[in-house]
């Protein structure tokens, strides 16, 4: 390769890397683009039917994923769990994360309970029929798709990795991107916490 061609190729690589850094940086926790409508949903937890409206008065985080996820889900939940551990007890009492499984074929309510509580006891795992999950995902603008793979798992589920922030009045008010730091996540949670508890939430 000539020096001129090499320089041209190097410039392209640098430009691509710069673009990658720009688009993947987790700088803005509360996204400026228009949010989906959000809304309440009823799905199944290990403790029985879970109605998101039962969390009025608390901040609700909603995450769409699955327990067999190899990396994205555990990373996001670990970061959010660490942020939750840094909350004062009165703050923590006003926060729940709801993990909505996009793999109803394998994720039972019991499995979901064990999975999410590993990261933090204030996380709730829920599932439902394929139709119920799809309807819930549409409300939040979450995307997912099953992809067959040549492995023991049989398939993976590619999915978006936002953590959706629902204010105490039930409005979808923000999205925390995958890759946000513990400090960014904590700041976004505290921005929406009510001044005093108004609901105990699920036990």
N, C-alpha and C positions, 0 to 999 in steps of 0.2 A: 504494500500500500504506500502511495506517495505521501510526502509530508502534508501536502495540501488536503488530500483525502482523509488522512488521519486526523488533522485538525478539525475538519468538517464533522467527522464522526464523533469526535470528542465533544464538540459543541452541542451536538444533538443529545448525547448522553447526559451532559450537564443540564441541559434544558429540561429533559425528562425527569431527572432527579429533583430539580427545583420544583417542577409541577407536582411531583409526588409528595414532596414535603408540604407544599402549600395545601393540597387538597386533603391530606390526612392529618394535618395538625389539629389537635383537640382544643383550639384556643377558645372558641365560643361555646360555652355550655348551653346557654339558652339560645336556641336557634332563631335567627331573625326571619327566616322564611315562614310563610303562612302555615300554621299547624292544622292537622285534621280536626274534625269535630269532636272526637273522643266520645265518651258516653258510658253509661253503666252496662254491666254484663253480669250474667249468672252462670257460673260454671261449677264443677265439682271439685271439692277438696277432700282430704282424708277425714275431715270432721263433718262432712256432709255438704249440701249445697252452699256455695259462697256467692253472695250478692255484693258487688262492689259498692252499692249504695250504703251498705252497713258501715263503711268507713268515712261517712260524712263527718266533718269536723277534724279529720286527720289528713296529713299529706299521704297520698298513695303513689308509689312508684310502680310502673307496670313494665315488665320485661317479657318478650316473646323468645322462647328458646326451647331446648330439650335436654334431658339428662344425659344422653349419649354424646352430646356435643363435645368434640375433642379439645377445644381451646377457647373459643370466643366466649361462650357462656360462663365457664368457670372463672375466666379472667374478669369479666364484667361483674359477676356476683361477688368475687373476692374483694374487688375495689369498693363496691357499694357496701359490702359487709364491714369493711374496715372503717368506712366513713360513719356507718351506724354505730360502731363501737366507740367512736369519739364523741357522740352526742351525750349530753347530760341526761340522767334518767327521765326527767320530765319532758325533754324533747323526744326521746326515744318512744315514750308512751303515745306520742302523736304521729307516729310514722309506721307504715307497713309497705313492704315490697310484695307485689303479686307477680309470681312467675307463671306465665301462661304457656303451657306446653304446646308446641306445634307438631308433636309426634304422639298423637293419641293411641296409636297402635301399640306402642311399647311403654309409654309413661302412664303408669297407674297412679291413682291418688296417693297410695301408700309409698310408692317409690319417690314421688315428687316431694312428699313431706320429708323423707329422710335426706333427700338431695339438698333441698333449699335450707333446711335447718342446720346443715353442716356449715353453711356460710354465716347464717345469723338466725336466731329463733324468731325474729320479727318478720321473717319471710314466709309467704304462703304459696304453696304450689297448687295449681288448678288445671283441670283438663275438662274435656267434654267430647261431644261428637265432632266429626270433621266439619260439619256444617256450622256448629256453634263456634268453634275456634275460628273458622274463616270469617264469620260475621263479626266476631270481636276484633280480629286483626284489621278488618276493613275500617272499623271505627277509628283505629289509631294509625292507620296508614302503614302498618307493618306488612312486610312481604316475606314469603317463605316458599320453598319448593323442594320436593323430595328428589334426590338423585341416587340412582342405583350405583353401587360400587362393588368391585370384586374383592370383598373381604368378608370376615366372619360377621360383621355387623349387617351386611346386606345392602344397606343404604345409609345415606346421610341426609340431613335436611339443611339446605342453605337458607339462611334467614338474615333479615336486617338486625342490627345490634344496638338500636337506640334503647335507652331507659326513659320511659315517658313519665313526666311529672304531672300529677293531678292535684290541684289545690284542694283545700278543705271544703270548698263549696261544690266540688265535683267537676270543675272546669279543667280541661287539658291545657296546661300553661307553659310547658317546655319539654325539651328532649335533651337528655345528656348523651353525648356521643361515646361510642366505644373508644377507649384510649384516654378518656378524661382522667385526671389524677384524683386521688383521694381528696385532696384539698378542694378541687373544683366541684366534685360531687357533694362534698359537705356544704360548701357555700350555696349551691343551688337548693339543697334540701332546706337549709336554714332560712333561705329567702322566703319560703312559702309556709313555714311552720306558724300556726296560730299562736297568739300570745298566751292563751290559756286552753287547757283541754276542754273539749265539748263532747267527746265521744270516747268510750273505752275500746271500741272495736271488738274483734273476735277474741275469744279466750282460747 
